Amino acid sequence: MRAWCLLLLMPTMLFAQDNMWDDDDWAEEEERTYWTGFLEAGLGTRFEEDPLVAGRSTLEDLRWRAETEWQLDRYTVDLKLDAGYDGVENEWFADIRDLSLGFTLGENTDVSIGRQVQTWGTGDLLFLNDLFPKDFQSFFSGRDDEYLKAPGNAVRVSHFSPAVNVDFVWTPEFEPDIYLTGERFAFFSPLAGNNVAPRFTALEPQRSFDNGEFALRLFRTVESSEYALYAYRGFFKQPSGLTTSLQPTFAPMSAFGASLRRPAGPGLFNAEISYYDSRDDRDGSNPLVPNSQLRLLAGFEWEARTNFTIGLQYYVEWTLDHDELLANSFATEFEPDERRHLITNRLTWRAGMDKYTTSLFTFYSPSDNDFYLRPQFAYRHSDQWSLSIGGNVFGGEEQQTFFKQLQDASNLYLRLRFNY
């Protein structure tokens, strides 16, 4: 209720401050440091109650973003800070999404050190070689898509040359995904045979150099085609492994992949492949450790008509040594198919000089027979004010599949934002 009241009062509070940007003091300050950001209120509610999670709210955010950049000779300091109140978890929060120092070494090498968001790969909401942390709790709650990418503490070195460009990212301490823990969303447990909401914390790798994460990308554009090779050494980003005492943990994993993006006919084609090497279970016989996998993706995006864009993707997760998995499994009825297929479709229509944007992103798995729908309508009133209304709708047939387990989390959300 507090968040609803504050949301209703937010336009009055912000309009009352319109004149604060007009003082001479601000103009003088702008010459030294330019600050941008936004104020946002977000609300989300389930369609129906989840008996395992208290309350129907999935989103009760009051959020303030402040960001700036300092130029100090050849050094650049970036800052991006979020702070506010999370009504679902009943706590104030402060999150540094970016606090990094960037500089150049010679003419062709850039270095960035500190807390930052990393991204690469060609998938649209599908990540094969992008093994940087993701925040699925924010994504399913109705926060802006920006928050799907979680920040991490890392060193990034980028080298550019006519032959090949190189990105190397070292994360000294393992940065897992922000996964479902039972606080906001229940999830399926093969051990329980049903959905649970245990509010658990997985056992993370010990802090050491060997347990850091190393990611490498070699990429080059030839004419209009973008080619890339990838390598990663670290851990599965989700706690899909178990200790001998059945505590969730992160299994060691290495990945090797490649991608291609190029124009094709009226649109843009992309393809990506990645091999996940489960280093502690290469023969697939250990039921406590996830099997190795081969992941494949092909996509195509084009403007079907003016201001109307269609994007299609076909994705496959191929679990290797599947027979060994079934032979040693504690619960064979809950194991995934050898090949999980997933089809996605993004429809986007813009109107009114981009003031109105209507979109629908769908995930459908013909092998799991489950789905996930993300409809959204966004209205940009001005450069300052915008409104977004959308939903997260899950469903399927078998409770153990990824999207069906979240059916009781289906929700509707609204976000009001003021940019400054």
C-alpha positions in Angstrom: 0.0 0.0 0.0 2.9 2.4 0.8 4.3 1.9 -2.7 0.9 2.5 -4.4 0.5 5.8 -2.5 4.0 6.9 -3.4 3.4 6.0 -7.0 0.3 8.2 -7.1 2.2 11.1 -5.5 5.3 10.8 -7.6 4.2 13.0 -10.5 3.2 15.8 -8.1 6.5 15.6 -6.2 8.6 15.6 -9.4 6.6 18.4 -11.2 7.0 20.5 -8.0 10.8 20.3 -8.5 10.9 21.3 -12.2 12.4 24.7 -11.4 15.3 23.1 -9.5 17.3 22.6 -12.7 17.1 26.3 -13.7 19.4 27.9 -11.1 22.6 29.4 -12.0 24.4 27.2 -9.5 23.3 24.1 -11.6 24.8 25.6 -14.7 28.1 26.2 -13.0 28.1 22.6 -11.6 27.3 21.2 -15.1 30.5 22.5 -16.4 32.4 20.4 -13.9 30.4 17.2 -13.7 27.2 16.2 -15.6 24.8 14.0 -13.7 22.0 12.0 -15.3 19.6 9.3 -14.1 16.0 8.7 -13.3 13.4 8.3 -10.6 11.2 5.3 -11.0 8.3 3.6 -9.2 7.4 0.0 -10.1 4.5 -2.2 -9.0 3.8 -5.8 -9.9 1.2 -8.4 -8.8 0.5 -12.0 -9.5 -2.6 -13.0 -11.3 -3.3 -15.6 -8.5 -1.7 -16.3 -5.1 1.2 -18.7 -4.9 0.6 -20.8 -1.7 4.3 -21.1 -1.2 5.1 -17.4 -1.3 3.6 -14.8 1.1 1.6 -12.1 -0.7 0.8 -11.4 -4.3 3.3 -8.7 -4.9 6.2 -9.4 -7.3 7.4 -5.8 -7.6 7.2 -2.8 -5.2 10.2 -0.6 -6.2 11.0 3.0 -5.5 14.3 3.5 -7.3 16.7 6.4 -7.9 19.5 6.2 -10.5 22.4 8.5 -10.6 25.2 8.2 -13.1 28.1 10.3 -14.2 31.5 10.2 -15.8 34.8 11.9 -14.8 37.5 12.6 -17.3 41.0 12.8 -15.7 43.5 13.3 -18.4 43.6 9.9 -20.1 41.7 8.2 -17.3 37.9 7.9 -17.2 35.9 7.0 -14.1 32.3 5.8 -14.6 29.7 5.7 -11.8 26.2 4.3 -12.0 24.4 4.0 -8.7 20.9 2.7 -7.9 19.3 3.2 -4.5 15.8 3.0 -3.1 13.2 0.8 -1.4 12.1 -2.8 -2.2 8.7 -3.3 -0.7 8.5 -7.0 -1.5 11.6 -7.7 0.6 10.9 -4.8 2.9 14.3 -3.3 2.8 16.3 -0.3 1.5 18.9 -1.1 -1.0 21.9 0.5 -2.7 23.5 -1.1 -5.7 26.6 0.1 -7.6 26.0 -1.1 -11.1 29.2 0.6 -12.4 32.2 2.0 -10.6 35.1 1.5 -13.0 38.4 3.1 -14.0 39.1 3.1 -17.7 42.4 4.0 -19.5 44.4 3.2 -22.6 47.7 1.3 -23.0 49.3 2.6 -26.1 47.1 3.3 -29.1 45.2 0.0 -29.4 44.5 -1.3 -26.0 41.7 -0.3 -23.5 41.6 -1.4 -19.9 38.6 -1.2 -17.5 38.9 -2.1 -13.9 36.1 -2.2 -11.3 32.5 -3.0 -11.0 30.8 -3.2 -14.4 28.2 -4.9 -16.5 29.7 -7.2 -19.3 27.9 -8.5 -22.4 28.7 -10.2 -25.6 27.2 -12.8 -27.9 24.4 -12.6 -30.5 21.3 -14.0 -28.8 18.2 -12.0 -28.0 17.4 -12.9 -24.3 19.2 -16.2 -25.0 22.8 -16.5 -23.7 25.2 -19.2 -24.9 28.7 -17.6 -24.7 27.7 -14.7 -22.6 28.5 -16.2 -19.2 28.5 -13.0 -17.2 26.0 -12.8 -14.3 22.2 -12.4 -14.9 19.5 -11.3 -12.5 16.5 -13.6 -13.2 14.6 -12.4 -10.1 14.5 -8.8 -11.6 13.7 -10.1 -15.0 10.7 -12.1 -13.9 9.5 -9.4 -11.5 8.9 -6.8 -14.2 11.9 -4.5 -13.8 13.5 -2.9 -16.9 15.3 -5.4 -19.2 18.5 -3.6 -18.3 18.5 -5.3 -14.9 18.7 -8.8 -16.5 22.4 -8.1 -16.8 23.9 -8.1 -13.3 27.2 -6.2 -12.5 30.4 -7.9 -11.4 33.8 -7.0 -10.2 36.2 -7.6 -13.1 39.2 -6.5 -15.2 38.5 -6.1 -18.9 41.3 -5.7 -21.5 40.4 -5.0 -25.1 43.0 -4.9 -27.9 42.2 -3.8 -31.4 44.2 -4.7 -34.5 43.6 -5.2 -38.3 44.0 -9.0 -37.9 41.8 -9.7 -34.9 40.3 -7.9 -31.9 40.6 -9.4 -28.4 38.5 -9.0 -25.3 39.7 -10.6 -22.1 37.7 -10.5 -18.9 39.1 -11.7 -15.5 36.6 -11.9 -12.6 38.7 -12.5 -9.5 35.8 -14.0 -7.5 33.1 -16.1 -9.0 30.0 -14.1 -9.8 26.9 -16.4 -10.0 23.5 -15.5 -11.5 21.0 -14.0 -9.1 18.9 -17.1 -9.1 15.5 -18.1 -7.6 15.9 -18.6 -3.9 12.2 -18.9 -2.8 11.9 -15.3 -1.5 10.0 -13.9 -4.5 9.3 -17.0 -6.6 8.9 -20.7 -5.9 10.7 -23.3 -8.1 10.7 -27.0 -8.8 12.9 -29.3 -6.7 13.6 -32.8 -8.2 14.4 -34.0 -4.7 11.0 -32.9 -3.3 9.2 -33.8 -6.5 7.3 -30.5 -6.4 7.6 -26.7 -6.2 9.4 -25.4 -3.1 10.3 -22.0 -1.6 13.1 -22.9 0.8 14.9 -19.5 0.8 18.2 -21.2 0.5 21.7 -20.0 -0.2 23.9 -22.2 -2.4 27.5 -23.2 -1.5 29.8 -21.0 -3.6 33.4 -21.8 -4.6 36.1 -20.8 -2.2 37.8 -17.5 -3.0 41.0 -18.2 -4.8 42.8 -17.4 -8.1 42.0 -20.8 -9.4 38.3 -20.2 -8.7 38.1 -16.9 -10.5 36.5 -16.7 -13.9 38.3 -16.1 -17.2 36.5 -15.2 -20.4 38.0 -14.6 -23.8 36.6 -13.3 -27.1 38.4 -13.0 -30.4 36.3 -11.1 -33.0 36.6 -9.5 -36.4 34.3 -7.9 -39.0 35.0 -8.9 -42.6 33.0 -6.8 -45.0 29.5 -6.9 -43.4 30.0 -10.2 -41.4 30.9 -10.3 -37.7 32.8 -13.4 -36.6 33.7 -14.3 -33.0 35.3 -17.1 -31.0 34.8 -17.5 -27.3 36.4 -19.3 -24.4 35.4 -19.4 -20.7 36.7 -21.1 -17.5 34.7 -20.9 -14.3 31.5 -22.5 -13.1 27.9 -23.1 -14.1 26.2 -19.9 -13.3 23.2 -21.6 -11.6 23.5 -23.9 -8.5 22.7 -27.0 -10.6 25.1 -29.2 -8.7 24.8 -30.9 -5.3 27.3 -31.6 -2.6 27.4 -35.1 -1.0 25.1 -33.7 1.7 22.7 -32.5 -1.0 23.4 -28.8 -0.6 23.0 -26.9 -3.9 26.4 -25.7 -5.3 28.1 -24.5 -8.5 29.9 -27.2 -10.6 33.1 -26.4 -12.4 32.6 -25.7 -16.1 34.5 -24.5 -19.2 32.9 -23.3 -22.4 34.1 -22.9 -26.0 32.1 -21.3 -28.7 31.7 -19.3 -31.9 29.2 -16.8 -33.4 28.3 -15.2 -36.7 26.2 -12.2 -37.5 25.6 -10.9 -41.0 23.0 -9.3 -43.3 20.8 -11.8 -45.2 18.0 -10.7 -47.5 15.8 -8.1 -45.9 17.2 -8.6 -42.4 20.0 -9.7 -40.1 21.0 -13.4 -39.5 22.8 -14.6 -36.5 24.1 -18.0 -35.4 25.9 -19.2 -32.3 27.3 -22.4 -30.8 28.8 -23.2 -27.4 30.1 -26.4 -25.8 29.8 -26.6 -22.0 32.4 -28.9 -20.6 31.4 -30.1 -17.1 34.9 -30.7 -15.8 33.8 -32.8 -12.8 31.5 -35.1 -14.8 32.9 -35.6 -18.3 31.4 -39.1 -18.7 27.9 -38.0 -17.4 27.8 -40.7 -14.6 27.7 -38.4 -11.5 24.1 -37.6 -10.6 25.3 -34.7 -8.3 26.9 -32.8 -11.2 25.3 -31.5 -14.4 26.2 -33.1 -17.6 28.2 -31.4 -20.4 26.0 -29.8 -23.1 26.1 -28.5 -26.6 24.0 -25.3 -27.2 23.1 -24.0 -30.6 21.2 -20.9 -31.8 20.0 -19.5 -35.1 18.1 -16.3 -35.5 16.8 -13.8 -38.0 15.4 -10.3 -37.6 13.8 -8.0 -40.2 11.5 -5.1 -40.6 8.3 -6.7 -42.0 6.8 -3.3 -42.6 7.5 0.3 -41.6 7.9 0.5 -37.8 7.1 -3.2 -37.4 10.0 -5.6 -36.6 10.0 -9.4 -36.3 12.7 -11.4 -34.7 12.8 -15.2 -34.7 15.2 -17.6 -32.9 15.6 -21.4 -32.7 17.6 -22.7 -29.8 18.7 -26.2 -28.8 20.2 -27.5 -25.5 21.7 -30.9 -26.2 22.6 -32.8 -23.0 25.5 -35.1 -23.7 25.9 -38.6 -22.3 22.1 -38.6 -21.7 22.0 -42.4 -21.3 24.5 -42.2 -18.4 22.5 -39.4 -16.9 19.3 -41.6 -16.8 21.2 -44.7 -15.6 22.6 -42.8 -12.6 19.8 -40.4 -11.8 17.9 -40.2 -8.5 14.7 -39.3 -10.3 14.7 -40.2 -14.0 11.1 -38.9 -14.4 12.4 -35.3 -13.8 15.4 -35.4 -16.0 15.4 -33.2 -19.1 15.0 -34.6 -22.6 18.3 -35.2 -24.4 17.5 -32.3 -26.6 15.5 -29.3 -25.4 14.2 -27.2 -28.2 13.1 -23.6 -27.7 11.6 -21.1 -30.2 11.4 -17.4 -29.6 9.6 -14.6 -31.4 9.9 -10.9 -30.8 7.3 -8.6 -32.3 7.8 -4.8 -32.0 5.6 -2.0 -33.3 6.4 1.7 -32.9 4.0 4.5 -33.6 3.5 8.2 -33.0 7.1 9.1 -33.7 8.2 6.4 -31.3 6.1 7.7 -28.5 4.2 4.4 -28.4 6.0 1.0 -28.4 4.0 -2.3 -28.3 6.0 -5.5 -28.1 5.5 -9.2 -27.4 8.4 -11.6 -26.7 7.4 -15.3 -26.6 9.3 -18.4 -25.5 7.9 -21.8 -26.5 9.5 -25.2 -26.0 8.0 -27.9 -28.2 10.0 -30.5 -26.3 9.0 -29.4 -22.8 5.6 -28.2 -24.0 5.8 -25.0 -21.9 5.9 -21.3 -22.7 6.7 -17.8 -21.4 5.0 -14.6 -22.7 6.4 -11.1 -22.2 3.9 -8.5 -23.5 4.6 -4.8 -23.0 3.3 -1.4 -23.9 5.5 1.6 -23.4 4.4 5.3 -23.6 7.0 8.1 -23.9 5.2 11.3 -22.9 8.4 13.4 -23.2 12.1 13.1 -22.9 11.5 13.1 -19.1 8.4 11.0 -18.5 7.6 7.5 -19.6 5.3 4.7 -18.6 5.6 0.9 -19.1 2.9 -1.7 -18.6 3.6 -5.4 -19.2 3.4 -8.9 -17.9 5.2 -12.2 -17.4 3.0 -15.1 -18.2 4.2 -18.7 -17.7 2.6 -22.0 -18.4 3.0 -25.6 -19.5 2.0 -29.2 -18.8 4.7 -30.8 -16.6 5.6 -29.2 -13.3 9.4 -29.9 -13.6 9.9 -27.9 -16.8 11.5 -24.5 -16.6 8.5 -22.3 -17.5 5.7 -24.4 -16.0 7.4 -24.3 -12.6 6.8 -20.5 -12.6 3.1 -20.6 -13.6 2.0 -19.3 -10.1 4.5 -16.4 -10.6 2.6 -15.0 -13.6 2.3 -11.3 -13.1 1.3 -7.9 -14.4 3.5 -4.8 -13.7 3.6 -1.1 -14.2 6.6 1.3 -14.1 6.5 5.1 -14.1 9.9 6.8 -14.8 11.1 10.4 -14.7 14.5 11.0 -16.4 16.7 13.9 -15.5 
